[in-house]
Amino acid sequence: MVFFVALSSCSDDDDPLSKENQITSFAFTAENNDGLSQDITAIINAEDFTITAVVPADTDVSSLVPTIAISQDASVNPNTETAADFSDPV
C-alpha cells in the first residue's frame, strides 16, 4: 500500500517563511505501530512538498503513529508519535 502526505505552506510578503522549516525525517516505527514488523522510512520530496511511504498491503493505515523529525523553526500536524488516519492523502 502506498500513501502520500502532501505538505503546503503560505507566504506573506511581510513575513517571509524561514528556510529552516523542514521535515527532516518521517517514519512509521514497528515499536510505535503494532501492525508493523519493521520500520518504514518515508521518502521526502521537498521540491514537490510530498512524503511517500510504502507499507505492507495488510497494514491498517487508519491509525498509524508517525515518527517525525523537524527543523528548529518548523511545526507539523499530525504531531509526531500521535496516531493519525492515513487512509487518504493528508
Solvent accessible surface area in square Angstrom, and as a share of the most:
residue,aa,sasa,rsa
1,M,97,0.43
2,V,82,0.47
3,F,12,0.05
4,F,98,0.41
5,V,9,0.05
6,A,60,0.46
7,L,58,0.29
8,S,110,0.71
9,S,71,0.46
10,C,117,0.70
11,S,85,0.55
12,D,84,0.43
13,D,140,0.73
14,D,135,0.70
15,D,98,0.51
16,P,104,0.65
17,L,85,0.42
18,S,45,0.29
19,K,181,0.77
20,E,102,0.46
21,N,53,0.27
22,Q,82,0.37
23,I,24,0.12
24,T,85,0.49
25,S,51,0.33
26,F,3,0.01
27,A,18,0.14
28,F,0,0.00
29,T,28,0.16
30,A,31,0.24
31,E,158,0.71
32,N,53,0.27
33,N,7,0.04
34,D,151,0.78
35,G,66,0.64
36,L,12,0.06
37,S,114,0.73
38,Q,120,0.53
39,D,84,0.43
40,I,17,0.09
41,T,104,0.60
42,A,10,0.08
43,I,127,0.64
44,I,56,0.29
45,N,59,0.30
46,A,62,0.48
47,E,156,0.70
48,D,86,0.45
49,F,113,0.47
50,T,39,0.23
51,I,0,0.00
52,T,32,0.19
53,A,2,0.01
54,V,90,0.52
55,V,2,0.01
56,P,65,0.41
57,A,84,0.65
58,D,131,0.68
59,T,12,0.07
60,D,98,0.51
61,V,15,0.08
62,S,54,0.35
63,S,66,0.42
64,L,6,0.03
65,V,26,0.15
66,P,0,0.00
67,T,42,0.25
68,I,13,0.06
69,A,45,0.35
70,I,63,0.32
71,S,20,0.13
72,Q,172,0.76
73,D,84,0.44
74,A,20,0.15
75,S,104,0.67
76,V,31,0.18
77,N,141,0.72
78,P,26,0.16
79,N,93,0.48
80,T,61,0.35
81,E,104,0.46
82,T,65,0.38
83,A,57,0.44
84,A,21,0.16
85,D,80,0.41
86,F,2,0.01
87,S,65,0.42
88,D,101,0.53
89,P,96,0.60
90,V,73,0.42
